[in-house]
Amino acid sequence: MITSSKSLIAASLFAAALGFAAPSAAATFDGDWNVQIVSSNAACPSGASVSIEINNGQVASNSVAVTASGRVADAGNISVTLANGVKRAVGTGRLSGTSGSGTWRAALCSGTWTAQRI
C-alpha cells in the first residue's frame, strides 16, 4: 500500500508539473513579421512584402489580400503557405531572434525570402 501511495503522489506531482509547463519554445517567435519576397525568375513578380503574424508557433495572415498558414518549430524552422485566390506559394526556412530567411516555390516561380520582426 505504501508503494502505491508513493506512485500516486508522484503521478499527481507529474500531472501538476505538466499543467504549469513553460510555453513552447516556438512561442519565442510570436509577433508580427514583415516578409520580403524575391523571385529568381525575371518573368515573375519580385519585391513583394507580406505581413504575417505568429502566435504560439502558428502562422497567420495580417492581410485580407493574402492568406498565410503554417508552423514554426521550436528550433525556428518554419514552413508556410501563402495564397491569393488560386495562386499559391510554399516557403521553408529558419527564424532566429528577430530575422529569418529561406526559399519559396510556386507553380511557375521560385525564389528567396527574408523576414524581420516588426
All heavy atoms as an XYZ file, in Angstrom:
810
protein
N       0.822     -1.199      0.000
C       0.000      0.000      0.000
C       0.862      1.256      0.000
O       0.517      2.225     -0.621
C      -0.926     -0.052      1.224
C      -1.909      1.053      1.265
S      -3.213      0.679      0.064
C      -4.310      1.969      0.404
N       1.996      1.233      0.674
C       2.868      2.401      0.716
C       3.414      2.699     -0.679
O       3.441      3.840     -1.112
C       4.026      2.192      1.728
C       3.445      2.124      3.130
C       5.044      3.304      1.620
C       4.450      1.768      4.184
N       3.814      1.663     -1.421
C       4.350      1.853     -2.762
C       3.312      2.502     -3.675
O       3.627      3.419     -4.410
C       4.791      0.506     -3.364
O       5.742     -0.091     -2.479
C       5.411      0.702     -4.717
N       2.075      2.047     -3.598
C       1.062      2.637     -4.463
C       0.749      4.071     -4.043
O       0.428      4.894     -4.889
C      -0.201      1.777     -4.482
O      -0.754      1.706     -3.198
N       0.852      4.411     -2.780
C       0.645      5.788     -2.333
C       1.749      6.682     -2.880
O       1.488      7.801     -3.330
C       0.629      5.882     -0.816
O      -0.492      5.229     -0.303
N       2.997      6.186     -2.853
C       4.113      6.961     -3.406
C       3.934      7.148     -4.906
O       4.200      8.212     -5.440
C       5.440      6.272     -3.114
C       5.860      6.365     -1.672
C       7.184      5.688     -1.460
C       7.606      5.738     -0.009
N       8.876      5.053      0.216
N       3.468      6.119     -5.572
C       3.243      6.216     -7.013
C       2.148      7.226     -7.320
O       2.259      8.005     -8.275
C       2.848      4.856     -7.594
O       3.901      3.955     -7.447
N       1.103      7.214     -6.502
C       0.004      8.151     -6.700
C       0.470      9.581     -6.478
O       0.136     10.484     -7.251
C      -1.157      7.812     -5.752
C      -2.398      8.681     -5.870
C      -2.966      8.590     -7.282
C      -3.449      8.248     -4.868
N       1.290      9.798     -5.460
C       1.822     11.136     -5.186
C       2.728     11.584     -6.326
O       2.621     12.713     -6.818
C       2.579     11.166     -3.838
C       1.578     10.999     -2.697
C       3.368     12.461     -3.680
C       2.216     10.772     -1.345
N       3.598     10.693     -6.801
C       4.494     11.025     -7.906
C       3.702     11.355     -9.169
O       4.011     12.313     -9.875
C       5.463      9.877     -8.174
N       2.678     10.565     -9.453
C       1.845     10.821    -10.634
C       1.127     12.156    -10.505
O       1.016     12.911    -11.480
C       0.838      9.685    -10.830
N       0.655     12.475     -9.316
C      -0.029     13.748     -9.095
C       0.925     14.920     -9.289
O       0.564     15.931     -9.894
C      -0.627     13.807     -7.694
O      -1.604     12.817     -7.548
N       2.152     14.797     -8.770
C       3.138     15.855     -8.939
C       3.508     16.030    -10.407
O       3.651     17.145    -10.899
C       4.387     15.563     -8.108
C       4.212     15.672     -6.592
C       5.469     15.210     -5.875
C       3.863     17.099     -6.191
N       3.646     14.906    -11.120
C       3.964     14.967    -12.547
C       2.837     15.657    -13.313
O       3.073     16.516    -14.152
C       4.208     13.554    -13.091
C       4.539     13.529    -14.556
C       5.768     13.977    -15.008
C       3.626     13.072    -15.482
C       6.079     13.969    -16.354
C       3.926     13.060    -16.832
C       5.158     13.501    -17.268
N       1.612     15.302    -13.042
C       0.459     15.913    -13.702
C       0.399     17.408    -13.397
O       0.108     18.223    -14.283
C      -0.830     15.233    -13.274
N       0.695     17.787    -12.167
C       0.693     19.203    -11.802
C       1.794     19.946    -12.543
O       1.596     21.072    -13.007
C       0.868     19.354    -10.291
N       2.958     19.316    -12.691
C       4.063     19.946    -13.412
C       3.697     20.174    -14.878
O       4.042     21.188    -15.467
C       5.322     19.094    -13.303
N       2.988     19.237    -15.474
C       2.560     19.409    -16.858
C       1.627     20.592    -16.997
O       1.679     21.310    -17.987
C       1.863     18.139    -17.368
C       2.755     16.940    -17.645
C       1.914     15.745    -18.063
C       3.781     17.265    -18.707
N       0.788     20.800    -16.019
C      -0.142     21.920    -16.068
C       0.550     23.264    -15.978
O       0.039     24.269    -16.436
N       1.738     23.295    -15.394
C       2.475     24.536    -15.241
C       3.709     24.582    -16.126
O       4.615     25.344    -15.892
C       2.899     24.728    -13.772
C       1.733     24.866    -12.855
C       1.363     23.833    -12.007
C       0.970     26.019    -12.846
C       0.273     23.960    -11.165
C      -0.114     26.153    -12.001
C      -0.469     25.115    -11.166
N       3.754     23.757    -17.158
C       4.912     23.704    -18.050
C       5.086     25.040    -18.761
O       4.129     25.756    -19.031
C       4.732     22.585    -19.071
N       6.325     25.345    -19.070
C       6.630     26.580    -19.792
C       6.049     26.519    -21.196
O       5.892     25.453    -21.764
C       8.149     26.752    -19.858
N       5.732     27.672    -21.785
C       5.218     27.681    -23.148
C       6.248     27.110    -24.118
O       7.434     27.110    -23.840
C       4.966     29.160    -23.436
C       5.283     29.913    -22.216
C       5.834     28.977    -21.198
N       5.784     26.656    -25.252
C       6.640     26.096    -26.282
C       7.714     27.099    -26.678
O       7.479     28.300    -26.718
C       5.785     25.742    -27.494
O       6.592     25.485    -28.604
N       8.896     26.592    -26.995
C       9.975     27.472    -27.445
C       9.600     28.175    -28.738
O      10.091     29.267    -29.023
C      11.258     26.668    -27.620
N       8.716     27.567    -29.541
C       8.272     28.210    -30.779
C       7.570     29.528    -30.478
O       7.545     30.422    -31.320
C       7.349     27.280    -31.567
N       7.029     29.671    -29.282
C       6.355     30.915    -28.906
C       7.342     32.081    -28.846
O       6.919     33.237    -28.893
C       5.635     30.747    -27.573
N       8.652     31.805    -28.781
C       9.628     32.900    -28.759
C       9.630     33.657    -30.081
O      10.178     34.751    -30.153
C      11.049     32.384    -28.477
O      11.415     31.467    -29.504
C      11.134     31.697    -27.130
N       9.021     33.101    -31.115
C       8.937     33.772    -32.413
C       7.604     34.485    -32.597
O       7.332     35.025    -33.673
C       9.166     32.760    -33.543
C      10.491     32.051    -33.414
C      10.548     30.737    -33.002
C      11.673     32.724    -33.672
C      11.764     30.089    -32.866
C      12.900     32.091    -33.543
C      12.945     30.765    -33.132
N       6.769     34.487    -31.571
C       5.458     35.122    -31.653
C       5.588     36.615    -31.937
O       6.513     37.272    -31.456
C       4.679     34.934    -30.349
C       4.104     33.540    -30.208
O       4.317     32.705    -31.106
O       3.436     33.291    -29.194
N       4.655     37.111    -32.732
C       4.618     38.536    -33.036
C       4.381     38.759    -34.514
O       4.106     37.841    -35.281
N       4.482     40.021    -34.903
C       4.292     40.410    -36.296
C       5.630     40.411    -37.022
O       6.635     40.882    -36.484
C       3.667     41.803    -36.374
C       2.246     41.814    -35.817
O       1.552     40.786    -35.942
O       1.833     42.850    -35.269
N       5.610     39.909    -38.249
C       6.806     39.812    -39.077
C       6.529     40.404    -40.448
O       5.453     40.228    -40.994
C       7.219     38.351    -39.244
C       7.705     37.703    -37.991
C       6.932     37.255    -36.956
C       9.046     37.429    -37.639
N       7.741     36.712    -35.982
C       9.037     36.805    -36.382
C      10.271     37.643    -38.273
C      10.203     36.392    -35.740
C      11.434     37.234    -37.635
C      11.395     36.624    -36.383
N       7.504     41.088    -41.010
C       7.428     41.595    -42.369
C       8.317     40.705    -43.238
O       9.508     40.562    -42.969
C       7.907     43.046    -42.431
C       7.695     43.639    -43.798
O       6.674     43.405    -44.439
N       8.663     44.408    -44.255
N       7.738     40.129    -44.294
C       8.460     39.198    -45.159
C       8.646     39.831    -46.529
O       7.677     40.258    -47.156
C       7.677     37.868    -45.290
C       8.441     36.888    -46.161
C       7.388     37.271    -43.913
N       9.887     39.912    -46.974
C      10.240     40.422    -48.303
C      10.477     39.238    -49.227
O      11.257     38.350    -48.906
C      11.509     41.276    -48.236
C      11.363     42.530    -47.416
C      10.452     43.540    -48.101
O      10.463     43.708    -49.304
N       9.639     44.204    -47.297
N       9.814     39.235    -50.378
C       9.871     38.113    -51.304
C      10.616     38.531    -52.567
O      10.304     39.556    -53.171
C       8.444     37.642    -51.653
C       7.743     37.204    -50.365
C       8.481     36.514    -52.673
C       6.261     36.984    -50.526
N      11.600     37.722    -52.967
C      12.388     37.978    -54.164
C      12.278     36.766    -55.072
O      12.423     35.629    -54.629
C      13.874     38.242    -53.817
C      14.704     38.440    -55.068
C      13.994     39.444    -52.891
N      12.035     37.010    -56.361
C      11.919     35.929    -57.333
C      13.257     35.706    -58.024
O      13.983     36.658    -58.306
C      10.855     36.268    -58.371
O      10.833     35.275    -59.374
N      13.558     34.446    -58.318
C      14.788     34.139    -59.053
C      14.541     34.101    -60.557
O      15.461     33.926    -61.336
C      15.363     32.801    -58.582
O      14.405     31.778    -58.733
N      13.287     34.291    -60.969
C      12.907     34.267    -62.375
C      12.456     35.675    -62.769
O      11.513     36.208    -62.200
C      11.770     33.255    -62.578
C      11.345     33.129    -64.010
O      11.596     33.996    -64.834
N      10.666     32.038    -64.317
N      13.108     36.263    -63.771
C      12.795     37.641    -64.181
C      11.356     37.794    -64.669
O      10.794     38.887    -64.613
C      13.760     38.081    -65.269
N      10.739     36.712    -65.120
C       9.362     36.781    -65.614
C       8.333     36.810    -64.482
O       7.155     37.051    -64.720
C       9.083     35.596    -66.534
N       8.763     36.562    -63.266
C       7.843     36.524    -62.115
C       7.978     37.802    -61.295
O       9.057     38.385    -61.218
C       8.157     35.322    -61.235
S       7.928     33.753    -62.083
N       6.891     38.234    -60.644
C       6.954     39.433    -59.802
C       7.967     39.250    -58.671
O       8.130     38.152    -58.150
C       5.544     39.554    -59.235
C       4.682     38.653    -60.039
C       5.574     37.628    -60.659
N       8.630     40.322    -58.323
C       9.626     40.286    -57.260
C       9.494     41.536    -56.411
O       8.961     42.550    -56.855
C      11.023     40.210    -57.870
O      11.978     39.924    -56.898
N       9.971     41.479    -55.193
C       9.962     42.642    -54.326
C       8.708     42.827    -53.511
O       8.525     43.858    -52.883
N       7.839     41.841    -53.502
C       6.609     41.959    -52.709
C       6.929     41.884    -51.223
O       7.931     41.312    -50.806
C       5.637     40.845    -53.080
N       6.076     42.468    -50.443
C       6.195     42.443    -48.993
C       4.885     41.920    -48.407
O       3.810     42.361    -48.822
C       6.482     43.846    -48.478
O       6.581     43.840    -47.076
N       4.978     40.981    -47.494
C       3.800     40.392    -46.861
C       3.977     40.466    -45.353
O       5.049     40.182    -44.830
C       3.625     38.913    -47.295
C       2.463     38.269    -46.576
C       3.462     38.810    -48.793
N       2.919     40.829    -44.667
C       2.930     40.869    -43.212
C       2.258     39.616    -42.675
O       1.150     39.277    -43.094
C       2.188     42.116    -42.724
O       2.196     42.165    -41.326
N       2.949     38.904    -41.785
C       2.368     37.721    -41.154
C       2.429     37.877    -39.639
O       3.177     38.701    -39.116
C       3.076     36.410    -41.571
C       4.541     36.406    -41.113
C       2.946     36.159    -43.059
C       5.226     35.067    -41.242
N       1.629     37.064    -38.978
C       1.630     37.027    -37.516
C       1.914     35.599    -37.081
O       1.397     34.652    -37.668
C       0.285     37.463    -36.963
C       0.219     37.400    -35.454
C      -1.153     37.757    -34.903
O      -2.064     38.031    -35.704
O      -1.294     37.734    -33.682
N       2.736     35.451    -36.052
C       2.993     34.141    -35.456
C       2.455     34.179    -34.042
O       2.759     35.089    -33.270
C       4.493     33.799    -35.477
C       4.998     33.777    -36.920
C       4.741     32.463    -34.776
C       6.491     33.622    -37.052
N       1.614     33.203    -33.723
C       1.007     33.115    -32.398
C       1.138     31.676    -31.913
O       0.537     30.774    -32.479
C      -0.458     33.542    -32.452
C      -1.099     33.575    -31.090
O      -0.424     33.414    -30.073
N      -2.400     33.779    -31.059
N       1.948     31.475    -30.876
C       2.197     30.156    -30.316
C       2.675     29.175    -31.390
O       2.264     28.029    -31.435
C       0.966     29.619    -29.594
C       1.322     28.506    -28.631
O       2.434     28.463    -28.109
N       0.391     27.609    -28.408
N       3.518     29.666    -32.282
C       4.092     28.829    -33.321
C       3.239     28.656    -34.561
O       3.679     28.069    -35.534
N       2.027     29.207    -34.562
C       1.134     29.099    -35.724
C       1.240     30.371    -36.564
O       1.175     31.477    -36.034
C      -0.320     28.913    -35.280
C      -0.577     27.616    -34.548
C      -0.471     26.411    -35.469
O      -0.826     26.452    -36.627
N       0.041     25.319    -34.923
N       1.366     30.204    -37.875
C       1.472     31.336    -38.797
C       0.090     31.716    -39.295
O      -0.713     30.847    -39.658
C       2.372     30.975    -39.994
C       2.437     32.127    -40.985
C       3.764     30.589    -39.520
N      -0.194     33.013    -39.305
C      -1.465     33.526    -39.826
C      -1.177     34.799    -40.608
O      -0.097     35.369    -40.524
C      -2.447     33.806    -38.690
N      -2.165     35.259    -41.346
C      -2.022     36.444    -42.179
C      -2.480     37.689    -41.445
O      -3.417     37.654    -40.658
C      -2.864     36.267    -43.448
O      -2.807     37.427    -44.232
N      -1.803     38.794    -41.712
C      -2.231     40.101    -41.218
C      -2.908     40.894    -42.323
O      -3.135     42.071    -42.191
C      -1.027     40.900    -40.706
C      -0.611     40.475    -39.322
O      -1.363     39.821    -38.613
N       0.593     40.828    -38.934
N      -3.205     40.230    -43.445
C      -3.745     40.909    -44.616
C      -4.974     40.171    -45.129
O      -5.041     38.953    -45.064
C      -2.669     40.937    -45.709
O      -3.227     41.274    -46.947
N      -5.923     40.929    -45.673
C      -7.079     40.284    -46.283
C      -6.750     39.810    -47.692
O      -7.414     38.930    -48.230
C      -8.310     41.216    -46.303
C      -8.806     41.469    -44.902
C      -8.002     42.520    -47.006
N      -5.704     40.379    -48.315
C      -5.345     40.020    -49.684
C      -4.600     38.693    -49.767
O      -4.682     37.988    -50.757
C      -4.500     41.119    -50.298
N      -3.852     38.344    -48.714
C      -3.038     37.132    -48.721
C      -3.375     36.293    -47.498
O      -3.379     36.799    -46.383
C      -1.531     37.477    -48.708
C      -0.683     36.217    -48.624
C      -1.153     38.287    -49.930
N      -3.656     35.029    -47.719
C      -3.892     34.096    -46.620
C      -2.593     33.367    -46.318
O      -1.959     32.838    -47.231
C      -4.977     33.069    -46.997
O      -6.165     33.764    -47.337
C      -5.244     32.112    -45.856
N      -2.180     33.359    -45.063
C      -0.961     32.674    -44.654
C      -1.305     31.599    -43.636
O      -2.148     31.809    -42.761
C       0.027     33.663    -44.049
N      -0.665     30.467    -43.777
C      -0.815     29.399    -42.793
C       0.509     28.663    -42.698
O       1.304     28.675    -43.631
C      -1.939     28.445    -43.189
O      -1.641     27.828    -44.424
N       0.750     28.047    -41.560
C       1.983     27.305    -41.391
C       2.352     27.156    -39.934
O       1.544     27.438    -39.044
N       3.585     26.745    -39.704
C       4.027     26.420    -38.353
C       5.506     26.750    -38.189
O       6.294     26.547    -39.109
C       3.800     24.937    -38.101
C       4.197     24.444    -36.758
C       2.969     24.239    -35.887
N       3.355     23.781    -34.574
C       3.264     24.516    -33.487
N       2.781     25.726    -33.545
N       3.624     24.048    -32.323
N       5.865     27.214    -36.994
C       7.256     27.413    -36.617
C       7.608     26.377    -35.563
O       6.916     26.262    -34.548
C       7.494     28.833    -36.040
C       8.964     29.004    -35.677
C       7.038     29.895    -37.002
N       8.660     25.611    -35.804
C       9.121     24.611    -34.839
C       9.936     25.290    -33.743
O      10.355     26.447    -33.887
C       9.957     23.549    -35.544
N      10.173     24.572    -32.662
C      10.900     25.123    -31.524
C      12.266     25.682    -31.907
O      12.696     26.693    -31.370
C      11.074     24.068    -30.441
C       9.761     23.717    -29.765
O       8.776     24.448    -29.966
O       9.719     22.716    -29.041
N      12.963     25.045    -32.854
C      14.297     25.491    -33.251
C      14.257     26.662    -34.218
O      15.304     27.188    -34.595
C      15.060     24.329    -33.881
N      13.053     27.083    -34.657
C      12.928     28.207    -35.569
C      12.684     27.811    -37.010
O      12.494     28.675    -37.864
N      12.689     26.511    -37.308
C      12.363     26.084    -38.673
C      10.909     26.429    -38.958
O      10.036     26.177    -38.130
C      12.581     24.581    -38.837
C      14.033     24.202    -38.676
O      14.917     24.979    -38.997
N      14.271     23.020    -38.165
N      10.680     27.021    -40.122
C       9.335     27.474    -40.472
C       8.924     26.897    -41.814
O       9.739     26.781    -42.722
C       9.254     29.018    -40.484
C       7.825     29.505    -40.743
C      10.251     29.619    -41.455
C       7.630     31.014    -40.563
N       7.668     26.526    -41.897
C       7.058     26.166    -43.186
C       5.761     26.952    -43.277
O       5.010     27.038    -42.309
C       6.800     24.663    -43.279
O       5.936     24.250    -42.260
N       5.545     27.551    -44.429
C       4.395     28.444    -44.582
C       3.837     28.333    -45.993
O       4.569     28.074    -46.943
C       4.797     29.909    -44.254
C       5.811     30.437    -45.224
C       3.587     30.815    -44.183
N       2.534     28.514    -46.097
C       1.861     28.572    -47.386
C       1.165     29.925    -47.484
O       0.450     30.320    -46.569
C       0.814     27.443    -47.530
O       1.486     26.192    -47.425
C       0.092     27.525    -48.857
N       1.410     30.626    -48.584
C       0.737     31.895    -48.861
C      -0.194     31.675    -50.039
O       0.181     31.031    -51.022
C       1.745     32.991    -49.218
C       2.760     33.381    -48.154
C       3.715     34.440    -48.701
C       2.071     33.890    -46.906
N      -1.399     32.201    -49.937
C      -2.376     32.044    -51.021
C      -3.069     33.366    -51.292
O      -3.357     34.133    -50.375
C      -3.395     30.976    -50.661
N      -3.326     33.605    -52.563
C      -4.075     34.771    -53.015
C      -4.974     34.270    -54.141
O      -4.511     34.088    -55.268
C      -3.120     35.858    -53.498
C      -3.855     37.073    -54.009
O      -5.062     37.057    -54.222
N      -3.115     38.141    -54.204
N      -6.227     34.001    -53.817
C      -7.125     33.391    -54.797
C      -6.641     31.998    -55.133
O      -6.398     31.192    -54.248
N      -6.424     31.716    -56.424
C      -5.945     30.391    -56.823
C      -4.423     30.315    -56.838
O      -3.853     29.237    -56.986
C      -6.500     29.985    -58.212
C      -8.006     29.842    -58.159
C      -6.076     30.959    -59.280
N      -3.737     31.438    -56.685
C      -2.274     31.446    -56.639
C      -1.810     30.987    -55.267
O      -2.344     31.404    -54.242
C      -1.734     32.841    -56.935
C      -2.059     33.330    -58.323
C      -1.541     34.730    -58.511
C      -1.929     35.282    -59.863
N      -1.484     36.668    -60.022
N      -0.776     30.140    -55.266
C      -0.298     29.557    -54.019
C       1.221     29.445    -54.057
O       1.788     29.066    -55.080
C      -0.931     28.191    -53.871
C      -0.751     27.507    -52.567
C      -1.523     26.180    -52.611
N      -2.357     25.877    -51.490
C      -3.353     26.563    -50.985
N      -3.682     27.695    -51.500
N      -4.026     26.149    -49.954
N       1.878     29.751    -52.943
C       3.328     29.593    -52.813
C       3.629     28.916    -51.482
O       2.957     29.169    -50.481
C       4.027     30.941    -52.882
N       4.642     28.056    -51.493
C       5.055     27.337    -50.294
C       6.484     27.738    -49.975
O       7.352     27.744    -50.857
C       4.968     25.806    -50.513
C       5.489     25.063    -49.305
C       3.546     25.399    -50.836
N       6.726     28.095    -48.728
C       8.060     28.503    -48.315
C       8.552     27.726    -47.118
O       7.762     27.260    -46.298
N       9.870     27.587    -47.041
C      10.513     26.976    -45.881
C      11.737     27.810    -45.535
O      12.267     28.530    -46.379
C      10.955     25.521    -46.147
O      11.860     25.502    -47.262
C       9.767     24.624    -46.432
N      12.159     27.712    -44.304
C      13.343     28.449    -43.889
C      13.527     28.377    -42.393
O      13.052     27.448    -41.738
N      14.192     29.397    -41.870
C      14.512     29.407    -40.446
C      14.430     30.829    -39.902
O      14.917     31.772    -40.521
C      15.903     28.839    -40.243
C      16.305     28.733    -38.796
C      17.600     27.958    -38.700
N      18.079     27.974    -37.358
C      17.823     27.026    -36.466
N      17.105     25.993    -36.808
N      18.301     27.111    -35.246
N      13.821     30.942    -38.736
C      13.797     32.196    -37.989
C      14.823     32.103    -36.870
O      15.023     31.029    -36.290
C      12.416     32.444    -37.386
C      11.252     32.545    -38.358
C       9.954     32.742    -37.592
C      11.465     33.662    -39.356
N      15.457     33.234    -36.562
C      16.427     33.278    -35.479
C      16.366     34.666    -34.857
O      16.738     35.644    -35.510
C      17.827     32.998    -36.030
O      18.787     33.103    -35.014
N      15.859     34.738    -33.637
C      15.750     36.037    -32.978
C      14.729     36.922    -33.658
O      13.542     36.639    -33.638
N      15.207     37.982    -34.312
C      14.303     38.944    -34.938
C      14.391     38.942    -36.460
O      13.910     39.873    -37.110
C      14.602     40.368    -34.421
O      15.953     40.697    -34.750
C      14.372     40.462    -32.928
N      15.006     37.920    -37.042
C      15.097     37.856    -38.502
C      15.010     36.401    -38.962
O      15.034     35.478    -38.155
C      16.409     38.485    -38.986
O      17.508     37.739    -38.507
N      14.901     36.238    -40.265
C      14.846     34.900    -40.823
C      15.016     34.942    -42.324
O      15.003     36.013    -42.942
N      15.192     33.766    -42.919
C      15.333     33.681    -44.366
C      15.020     32.265    -44.817
O      14.976     31.332    -44.011
C      16.749     34.071    -44.800
O      17.687     33.162    -44.255
N      14.795     32.143    -46.123
C      14.511     30.831    -46.672
C      14.219     30.894    -48.152
O      14.549     31.886    -48.821
N      13.594     29.844    -48.643
C      13.252     29.758    -50.055
C      11.754     29.523    -50.202
O      11.090     29.104    -49.264
C      14.009     28.606    -50.740
O      13.682     27.373    -50.095
C      15.513     28.827    -50.695
N      11.248     29.800    -51.400
C       9.831     29.582    -51.681
C       9.706     29.070    -53.113
O      10.613     29.240    -53.936
C       9.009     30.854    -51.481
C       9.350     31.958    -52.432
C      10.307     32.928    -52.253
C       8.769     32.211    -53.709
N      10.348     33.757    -53.337
C       9.411     33.338    -54.257
C       7.766     31.594    -54.444
C       9.085     33.869    -55.502
C       7.439     32.124    -55.691
C       8.086     33.235    -56.205
N       8.565     28.434    -53.377
C       8.280     27.979    -54.739
C       6.783     28.040    -54.986
O       5.985     27.907    -54.067
C       8.820     26.577    -54.978
C       8.092     25.496    -54.211
C       8.700     24.119    -54.424
N       7.917     23.087    -53.812
C       7.759     22.865    -52.520
N       8.362     23.651    -51.652
N       7.017     21.883    -52.072
N       6.452     28.277    -56.234
C       5.061     28.291    -56.692
C       5.015     27.507    -57.997
O       6.017     26.910    -58.402
C       4.584     29.728    -56.876
N       3.878     27.529    -58.675
C       3.710     26.737    -59.891
C       4.791     27.028    -60.932
O       5.394     26.116    -61.471
C       2.328     26.975    -60.476
N       5.047     28.299    -61.240
C       5.999     28.647    -62.293
C       7.163     29.501    -61.794
O       8.023     29.880    -62.590
C       5.274     29.387    -63.424
C       4.146     28.609    -64.100
C       3.403     29.502    -65.082
C       4.691     27.369    -64.795
N       7.182     29.828    -60.522
C       8.190     30.738    -59.978
C       8.799     30.160    -58.707
O       8.216     29.299    -58.050
C       7.556     32.089    -59.645
S       6.816     32.901    -61.048
N       9.951     30.701    -58.352
C      10.601     30.348    -57.084
C      11.517     31.487    -56.703
O      11.752     32.417    -57.482
C      11.382     29.034    -57.209
O      12.399     29.178    -58.167
N      12.045     31.428    -55.498
C      12.952     32.483    -55.068
C      13.314     32.360    -53.607
O      13.259     31.280    -53.018
N      13.666     33.490    -53.037
C      14.069     33.548    -51.636
C      13.196     34.536    -50.884
O      12.524     35.371    -51.486
C      15.545     33.978    -51.511
O      15.700     35.268    -52.088
C      16.470     32.974    -52.181
N      13.246     34.454    -49.562
C      12.535     35.410    -48.727
C      13.406     35.754    -47.527
O      14.246     34.954    -47.123
C      11.158     34.889    -48.270
C      11.190     33.620    -47.473
C      11.051     32.356    -47.931
C      11.409     33.504    -46.062
N      11.145     31.440    -46.908
C      11.365     32.126    -45.743
C      11.616     34.407    -45.030
C      11.539     31.643    -44.438
C      11.785     33.935    -43.730
C      11.737     32.559    -43.448
N      13.210     36.953    -47.014
C      13.810     37.362    -45.754
C      12.712     37.954    -44.883
O      11.732     38.472    -45.392
C      14.928     38.416    -45.958
O      14.378     39.542    -46.648
C      16.097     37.831    -46.736
N      12.882     37.849    -43.595
C      11.858     38.338    -42.666
C      12.497     39.126    -41.534
O      13.618     38.819    -41.109
C      11.050     37.165    -42.098
N      11.776     40.121    -41.083
C      12.178     40.929    -39.924
C      10.990     41.044    -38.987
O       9.880     41.325    -39.436
C      12.598     42.338    -40.369
C      13.820     42.374    -41.248
C      15.074     41.953    -40.529
O      15.281     42.286    -39.351
N      15.922     41.191    -41.193
N      11.241     40.834    -37.694
C      10.166     41.046    -36.719
C       9.897     42.545    -36.639
O      10.801     43.360    -36.611
C      10.563     40.520    -35.349
C       9.400     40.507    -34.378
C       9.810     40.203    -32.955
N      10.636     39.043    -32.811
C      10.238     37.898    -32.250
N       9.026     37.781    -31.791
N      11.071     36.891    -32.122
N       8.606     42.907    -36.627
C       8.239     44.318    -36.571
C       8.019     44.715    -35.119
O       7.443     44.009    -34.368
C       6.943     44.627    -37.352
C       6.751     43.731    -38.541
C       7.000     46.041    -37.860
C       5.501     43.999    -39.332
